[in-house]
Amino acid sequence: MAQEISSNPPPPPQWVINLNSSPRPKAKNTNITNPPGYTETGSGKRTAASSKTPARKPPTTAETDTLKLKKSWELALAPAKALPMNAIMMYMSGNSLQIFSIMMVFMLFKNPITGIFTTNEVFRRFESEGTRKQLWLVKACYVLMNCLALALGVWKVNGMGLLPTTRSDWLAWETERQPLERAIFAFR
């Protein structure tokens, strides 16, 4: 008794049919108005001709220079904005010589030094004929902020005891003091 095995696969579930079919068009309810600013188009895509907003005029060179100068000031003050975070990290890393604190101090010195050496490349994109004279003050501020970050690194290195700031650090170059008098205690 052999039963015939049907060669037709079973029908897909209803969710597969719903997923693959296009959504049914919804009946437009005339009681609900469109929200402000919404315009209905036939294809669902907006075109430039149907847009009611006027085209924006290109900015003038003075506006562009003002914007460039504003962005350059933001970039120049960025190292100062990182100083409180770096100070807290240096305080939390402790004064002992461990790999974590050494890496932190290394990064604290490396980033400002590379920032100072690459000052002109950093501000090159903001240079134009209108901003060239005003940009030197921004660059000077950027260098000053990086020097503050370096000063934070020097503070940390001093706290770790790596700077020779005490008299005992220079004992190799000190000469022995010769006494002017000698007192000898004698028992009788």
C-alpha positions in Angstrom: 0.0 0.0 0.0 1.9 2.8 -1.2 0.6 6.3 -0.6 1.2 8.8 -3.2 3.5 11.6 -2.1 2.3 14.9 -3.4 5.0 16.8 -5.3 3.5 20.1 -4.5 5.2 22.0 -1.6 2.9 23.2 1.2 1.6 26.8 0.8 3.7 29.5 2.5 2.5 31.0 5.8 0.3 34.1 5.7 3.0 36.3 7.1 5.2 35.5 4.1 2.4 36.4 1.7 1.8 39.7 3.6 5.5 40.5 3.5 5.9 39.9 -0.2 2.7 41.6 -1.3 2.4 45.4 -1.8 0.4 47.2 0.9 -3.2 47.8 0.2 -4.0 51.4 -0.5 -5.6 53.0 2.5 -8.8 54.9 2.0 -8.3 58.6 2.5 -10.2 59.8 5.5 -11.4 63.3 4.7 -12.0 64.2 8.3 -8.3 64.3 9.2 -6.4 67.2 7.7 -2.7 67.0 6.7 -0.2 68.4 9.2 1.3 71.8 8.6 4.1 71.7 6.0 3.0 68.4 4.5 2.2 68.4 0.7 0.9 65.3 -0.9 2.4 64.4 -4.3 1.4 61.7 -6.7 4.6 59.7 -6.7 5.6 60.4 -3.1 8.8 62.2 -4.2 9.3 65.9 -4.0 10.7 67.8 -6.9 12.4 71.1 -7.1 9.6 72.6 -9.1 6.9 71.6 -6.6 8.9 72.9 -3.7 7.7 76.3 -2.4 10.8 77.2 -0.5 13.0 79.7 -2.4 16.6 78.6 -3.4 19.2 79.8 -0.9 21.6 82.3 -2.2 25.3 81.4 -1.9 27.2 82.9 1.0 29.3 86.0 0.4 33.1 85.9 1.0 32.7 87.9 4.2 30.2 85.4 5.6 32.5 82.6 4.6 35.5 84.3 6.3 33.5 84.9 9.4 32.4 81.3 9.6 36.0 80.1 9.0 37.3 82.3 11.7 34.6 81.1 14.1 35.5 77.4 13.4 39.2 78.1 13.7 38.6 79.6 17.2 36.7 76.4 18.1 39.7 74.4 17.0 42.2 76.6 18.8 40.3 76.3 22.1 39.9 72.5 21.8 43.1 71.7 23.8 41.8 73.8 26.6 38.6 71.9 26.7 40.5 68.7 27.1 42.6 70.0 30.1 40.1 69.3 32.9 39.6 65.7 31.6 43.4 65.2 31.4 43.9 66.7 34.9 41.4 64.3 36.4 42.9 61.4 34.6 46.4 62.4 35.8 45.2 62.7 39.3 43.4 59.4 39.2 46.4 57.5 37.7 48.5 58.1 40.8 52.1 59.0 41.3 53.6 55.6 41.2 55.6 54.3 38.2 53.3 51.9 36.5 52.7 51.2 32.9 49.3 52.9 33.0 50.6 56.2 34.4 53.6 56.1 32.2 51.4 55.7 29.1 49.1 58.5 30.3 52.1 60.9 30.8 53.5 59.9 27.4 50.2 60.7 25.7 50.0 63.9 27.7 53.3 65.0 26.2 53.0 63.6 22.7 49.6 65.2 21.8 50.5 68.8 22.6 54.0 68.5 21.0 52.6 67.1 17.7 49.9 69.8 17.9 52.4 72.6 18.2 54.5 71.2 15.3 51.5 70.8 13.0 49.9 74.2 13.8 50.1 75.4 10.2 48.7 72.2 8.7 45.8 72.3 11.2 44.8 75.8 10.2 45.6 75.6 6.5 41.9 74.8 5.6 40.8 78.1 7.3 43.3 80.3 5.5 42.1 82.7 2.8 42.9 86.3 1.8 40.4 87.7 4.3 41.4 85.5 7.3 45.1 85.4 6.9 45.8 88.5 9.1 43.4 87.4 11.8 44.5 83.8 11.9 47.9 84.5 13.6 46.1 85.3 16.9 44.1 82.0 16.6 47.4 80.1 16.0 49.0 81.8 19.0 46.1 80.8 21.2 46.3 77.2 19.9 50.0 77.0 20.7 49.3 78.5 24.2 46.6 76.0 24.9 49.0 73.2 23.9 51.7 74.7 26.2 49.2 74.5 29.1 48.7 70.8 28.3 52.5 70.4 28.4 52.6 72.2 31.8 50.0 69.7 33.1 52.4 66.9 31.9 55.3 68.6 33.7 53.2 68.8 36.9 52.5 65.1 36.6 56.1 64.1 36.0 57.1 66.3 39.0 54.5 64.5 41.1 55.8 61.2 40.1 59.3 62.2 41.3 60.9 62.1 37.9 62.1 65.7 37.7 65.3 66.5 39.5 64.0 69.4 41.7 65.5 68.5 45.1 69.0 69.0 46.4 69.4 65.2 46.8 69.0 64.7 43.0 72.2 66.6 42.4 74.5 65.0 45.0 76.9 63.7 42.4 77.9 67.3 41.5 78.2 68.5 45.1 81.5 68.8 46.9 82.0 67.7 50.4 81.8 70.5 52.9 85.0 71.3 54.8 84.3 72.2 58.4 85.8 75.4 59.6 86.3 74.1 63.1 86.4 70.7 64.8 85.1 70.0 68.2 86.5 67.0 70.0 84.9 65.7 73.1 87.3 64.4 75.6 86.7 62.5 78.8 88.9 63.3 81.8 
